[in-house]
């Protein structure tokens, strides 16, 4: 079960990191963007750490404070999940 959850979190974080990079690229090229709802949802369900890192790396969505708040909440959720999985193992 632990491997499934770790794999889920890893895949989710990689996906969100890639989507943030892609959205930044599309913003620069003035092309169709990735919906904010998608980025926020992925951040909230466990991808918050990648969301925070990608904000710094790509300097993307940094002016919108609700992105930072949602990514912080998602990061806390992911870290709490990891903490309890390690504690119960």
Secondary structure per residue as TSV (DSSP state, phi and psi in degrees):
chain	resnum	aa	ss	phi	psi
A	1	X	-	360.0	-38.9
A	2	X	H	-59.7	-42.8
A	3	X	H	-62.4	-36.3
A	4	X	H	-65.1	-44.7
A	5	X	H	-69.1	-42.5
A	6	X	H	-61.4	-42.3
A	7	X	H	-64.0	-41.2
A	8	X	H	-58.9	-49.7
A	9	X	H	-64.4	-41.3
A	10	X	H	-63.4	-48.5
A	11	X	H	-62.9	-42.8
A	12	X	H	-62.2	-44.1
A	13	X	H	-67.7	-41.0
A	14	X	H	-63.1	-41.5
A	15	X	H	-62.5	-47.3
A	16	X	H	-65.6	-40.0
A	17	X	H	-59.8	-45.7
A	18	X	H	-64.6	-42.2
A	19	X	H	-64.7	-37.1
A	20	X	H	-65.3	-41.4
A	21	X	H	-64.0	-43.4
A	22	X	H	-65.6	-40.7
A	23	X	H	-64.8	-39.1
A	24	X	H	-63.6	-43.4
A	25	X	H	-61.5	-43.6
A	26	X	H	-66.7	-35.2
A	27	X	H	-63.8	-42.3
A	28	X	H	-64.6	-40.4
A	29	X	T	-85.4	1.6
A	30	X	T	55.3	45.3
A	31	X	-	-106.4	177.1
A	32	X	-	-60.8	130.7
A	33	X	-	-93.6	164.2
A	34	X	-	-80.0	130.9
A	35	X	-	-57.6	139.3
A	36	X	H	-60.0	-34.9
A	37	X	H	-57.7	-38.8
A	38	X	H	-64.6	-48.2
A	39	X	H	-63.4	-41.4
A	40	X	H	-68.4	-42.4
A	41	X	H	-62.6	-45.9
A	42	X	H	-62.5	-37.0
A	43	X	I	-66.7	-38.1
A	44	X	I	-74.0	-32.8
A	45	X	I	-90.4	18.9
A	46	X	I	128.6	-5.1
A	47	X	I	-96.9	16.1
A	48	X	H	-60.6	-34.4
A	49	X	H	-64.4	-44.2
A	50	X	H	-67.0	-33.8
A	51	X	H	-61.6	-45.5
A	52	X	H	-65.2	-43.6
A	53	X	H	-64.3	-43.8
A	54	X	H	-68.2	-29.2
A	55	X	H	-61.2	-41.2
A	56	X	H	-73.7	-45.1
A	57	X	H	-65.6	-46.1
A	58	X	H	-99.3	-2.9
A	59	X	T	46.0	57.9
A	60	X	-	-127.1	134.3
A	61	X	S	63.1	29.4
A	62	X	-	-84.8	-21.6
A	63	X	S	-81.0	-18.4
A	64	X	-	-94.0	101.3
A	65	X	H	-62.5	-28.9
A	66	X	H	-66.4	-25.0
A	67	X	H	-66.2	-46.7
A	68	X	H	-61.7	-42.4
A	69	X	H	-63.7	-47.0
A	70	X	H	-64.2	-41.1
A	71	X	H	-66.3	-36.3
A	72	X	H	-63.8	-44.3
A	73	X	H	-62.1	-45.1
A	74	X	H	-63.1	-37.6
A	75	X	H	-65.2	-41.8
A	76	X	H	-63.8	-40.8
A	77	X	H	-60.8	-46.9
A	78	X	H	-64.1	-45.7
A	79	X	H	-66.2	-36.2
A	80	X	H	-65.2	-42.0
A	81	X	H	-61.5	-45.2
A	82	X	H	-63.2	-43.3
A	83	X	H	-58.3	-49.5
A	84	X	H	-70.1	-31.1
A	85	X	H	-65.7	-42.0
A	86	X	H	-68.8	-36.0
A	87	X	H	-67.4	-38.4
A	88	X	H	-84.9	-12.2
A	89	X	-	-77.9	360.0
